[in-house]
Amino acid sequence: MGFKSLDAQDFVVSADSVQSTAWSTDVPTLTQFFTSSVQAGGSSGNYYLSVYQSDPETDSNAAVQFDIAYGHCLGYGSTYYNQLYPNLSPSSTIYGQYRTMILEDENSKFIYGGGNNSHTLDDFYVLSIERSRYKEKLFPSTFNLRLNGPLGTIQLTNDSRSTQTSTFIGSTRVYQVISGSNGTPYNSSGYVPGSGSFGLFFPEIGTILLNPDALSAATSYFTNRNYPISNQLNTDNMFESIEDGALFTLNAEETITSDYVFIRARNSEFNYSTNPSFISGSTGELVYSEFINNPQVYLTTVGMYNDANELVAVAKLSKPLLKDFTKEALVRVKLDF
């Protein structure tokens, strides 16, 4: 065993972006969608509807891919918790949850679009991607969602390819949801005149808010803002629109940071071993005298120690590496984190 101190030039840091599908099917596009009568009939069904890649009642491998919810700041489109206290319902709870998380202001409302074509609404649909489906964030330009309404279908994406600078709401990065494909609008902006964009896409928190007015203007999709009505009416309608559209494409993105450490064994270094097969433990002499001037050892392991001489990492070579006075070795150790 030998030791060697490392210098600053022996370390190189690299960051790589890695993509993977956001769905448990291991393909980027979902074309079939299912719900669970157990979840929908339970208490959580009043707030959101979970969507699976296969039928959870017949497939034990069915897993939640995303949730659908409807939020209204005045509690409409839902049933009040208590008729004596209006405006408090599951839809108001959903709205308040996302307003606090994203807008970071209890008095603000979501604005869709920008400039002369911005639109402020009291409500939204939310598609919340299951957290276990992605590690760090969603990859914006892979988002494609087809919705079916009375006037036909519309395909939604976001403006990630046509936007030059990142936009934030509070501390959360956001893109506008537009009509288009793979991050590019079909027309100049992908907005609906008078209704703004089709929604907001938040890659870091796996959330997509959809603008009911824009959906209605483009496809005559109807949002029921009456009260009291069934808590599940609007979420069921959105699920049917997604199911009929039969296309939801989305990938996840993760930045892998790698620390490369270069271990250099020069010709005069690491040529002897303390292994009992090499040196006698009782006398401290070489077992074979011919190793005195011509040692033959094999490098198999690199151990990395901190300043307190504590072992913090171990790297194994794929195969033993012969080392003597006529050879030098360069071992690259990659640490991912």
N, C-alpha and C positions, 0 to 999 in steps of 0.2 A: 504494500500500500504506500502511495506517495501523495503528498499534498502540494498544491500550487495556488497562489493568490491570483485572483482575476482582476483585470484592469477595466476601466470604463469602455475601452474600445472592444472588449470582448462581448459586449451586450448590444443587441439590436432589437428594437421593438417594431412590430408590424401589426396592422389591423386589416382584417378582411371581412367583407360582407358576405354572409351565407344565407341563401334562400331555401325555404322548404314549404310544402303545402300547408295551409292552415287547417285542412280537414283530416280526419282520421282515416279517410279512404286512401290516403297517399296519392291522390290525384288532385290537381288544382281546381277542378270544377265539380260542383255538386249539381246533379240533375234530378235527384229524387229527394223528397223531403217528407218526414213523418213526425207525428206528435204522439204524446203519451196520454191516454185517457186518465191515467192515475195522477200525473202531474197537473194536467188541465183541471181535473176535478178536485184537486187539493187546494189548500189555502193559498199556495203560491200562484195558482192559476188565475187568481184575481188580479195579479200584478204583471205577470209575464207568461209567455208560452214558449216552452223549450222545443227546439227543432232538432231531430236526429237524422243520421244518414241512412238508417234502416229502421224497420218497424220494431220498437222496443218491446212490443208484446209477443213477438215471435223470434226475435234475434237477441241472444244474450250479449252479443258484442256491440249492440247499438249504444252510441255515445252522443251526448249533447254536442252539437256543433255551434249553435248560436241561439240566442233568446230574442223574442219579439215582445216589445212593450209599447204602450201608448201613454203619453203624458200630456196633461193639460193644466196650466197654472191655476185655473179656476175650478178644477175638479170635474169638468164636463166630460161627456163620453164615458161615464162610469156611474157607479152607484155610491151615494154618500154613505160614510160610515154610520152616521146618525142624522136623520132628517132635521133634527133641531140645530145641527151645526153644518150649514151649507158650505160648499166649496172644499170640503175635506173628504177625499175619496182616494182609491188606489191610483187614479190618474194624476191627482195632485201630488201624491207621494212620489210617483215616478218623476214627475216634472221637477219637483224640489230636489230630488236626489242628484239628477244630472246638472241642474242649475248650480247647485253648491259645488259639485265636483269640477265642472268645466268653467262656468262663468265666475265662480268664486265671489258671487254677489247675490244676495237673496232678493234683490229688487230688479235685476236685469232680466232681459228676455233674449232669446236667440234671434240673430239676424242672418237671413239667407241671402247670398249674393253680395254685391257691393256697388258703390258708386250710385249712378242713377237707377240701377235696377236692384235695389236692396229691398228686402221684405221682412217685416217683423211679425211673428206669429205668437199666439198663446199656447200652441200645442205642437207636438211632433210625434213621429214614430221612431223608435230606437231599435236598431239591430246591434245586439251586444255579443261579440264573438266570445265563445267560451275561453276562459283564461288559459286552460291547459292546451289549447290549440296553437298557441304561439308563445315564444320565449321572451323576446324583447319588444317587438313591434310588428305591425303589419306592413307589407310592402305596397305602397300606395298605388303605383301604376298597374298592378295586377288585378285591381278591383273591377269586376264587371258583374252587374246584377240586372237580370231581365224581369220586368214586372208586367203582368197582364191586366188590362182594365177593359171597361166596356167599349172604348174606342180602339182597342188593339193593344199591342205591346210596346214597351219602351225599354231601351237598354241604358243603364246608368253606369257611369264610371266617376272619376274625379279629375280635377284639372292639374294633376301633379306634373304632367309633361309640358303643359303650356304656362306654368307658373315659374317665374325665374327666381323668386325669393320666397323663403318660408314665411308663413303667416301664423300668428299665435292668437289664441283667445285665452287671456290670462297667461298661464304658463304652459298651455297645451297646444301643440302644433296642430294645424287644421288645414284641410283642403276643401274646396267647394265640390259638392256632388253635382254632376252635369250629365246631360244626355251625350253619350259618346262611347268610346271603346278604348281600353288600355291607356287611360290617362289623357286622351285627346278628344276634344269636343267634335260633334258632328257639324255644328255650324260655328259662327264666330265666337260664341261664349258657352253654348250649351245650356243657357238659362231659359226660363220661361218669361216672356214679356209681362211685366206687372206682378210677377210672383217670385222673382229672384231665382236662386239656384234650387236644385232639387234636394239639397240638404247639406250636411257637414260631415266630413270624414276625419276622424281622429286616430291616426295610426298607432300612437304610443299607448292608448288605452283601449284599443280594439273596439271602438264605438262608431256607429254610423247613425246619424240623425237624418230623418227624411221629412221633407216639407210637404204637408198634406195639401196645401193650396196648389203647389206646382204639379203634384201628381194628379190632382183633379183637373187642372187646366189642360194637361197633356193627354190624359187617358180617360177622363171623366170618372176617375177613381173616387168613390164616395167615402168621406169620413163622417161618422155620426157624432156630432157634438152636442147631442141632446143629453138630458138627465131627468130622472135616473134611467139608465139603460144597463144591460148586462155588462159586467166588467170585461168580458171576453169578446164582445162583439167586434171591436176594432182590431184586436190582435188576430182574431180568427179571419177577418177579411184580408188583412195583410198577408197572413200565411197562405191563403188561397191564391192571392196575386203572385206570390213567390213560387208556389207550387205549380201554377199554370205557366209561369214564365220558364221554369225548368232550367235555369242557368244562374249559378252563383259561383264566380271565380275569385279566388283570393289566396295569396301566398303570404307567408310570414318571413320576416327578415331578422337576422341576428348578426351583430358585429363580434367577431372572434378576435381577441387581442392575443398575439403570440409574442413571447419573449424568447429570442434566440440567444443562446449562450455558446460561444466558441471556445472549446477546450483544446489547447495546443500542447502536444507532447513532443518536445524537441528531441534531437537524436541523443542528447546526453541525459534525458529525463526518463523516469519510469522504466528503467531497464532491469531493476532488481525487485524481488518480491520477498515478503515475510512469510509466505506460505510454507508450512512444514515440508512440503515436497521440494522446496527450493533451498531452505536454510534450516540447519539443525536447531531445534529449540533448546537443547541442553548446552551446546558449545557455542552457538551463534555463528558457526562456520557454514560455508556453502556445502551442500550435500555433494555436488559434483564439482571438482576442481576446475574443469574446463569452463565453468560459468564465470570464473574470476575475470577473465578478459573478454569473454564472448558469451554474455548471458543471453538466454532465450526465454522471454516471458510473453504472456498473452493478456491483452487488455480485454476485460469483459464487462466492467461496471464503472460508471462515473457517479460518484457521490458528491453532492453539493452541500456545503456547510456555511452557516452564518458566522458572524464575528464572534459569537460565543462558543464556537466549535460544536454547534448542534447540527446534526444531520437533518436537512429540510427537504431534500429531493434525491431520488435515485433514478438513474437512466441506465438501461441495459442495452448493450450492443446486440445487433441482430446475430452476429457470430463473433467468436474470439478473434482479436486482431494481434498478429505477431509483431513484437517490438524488440529491437536491439539497437546497438550503437549506430547502425547504418540506416535506420529508418526513423522517420518522423510521422506523426499522426495528427490529424485535425478532426475532432469530433464535434458535431453540431447538435446541441440539445435544444429541443423545442418545448416551451412551456406555454400551454393554452389556458387562458382564464377570462 
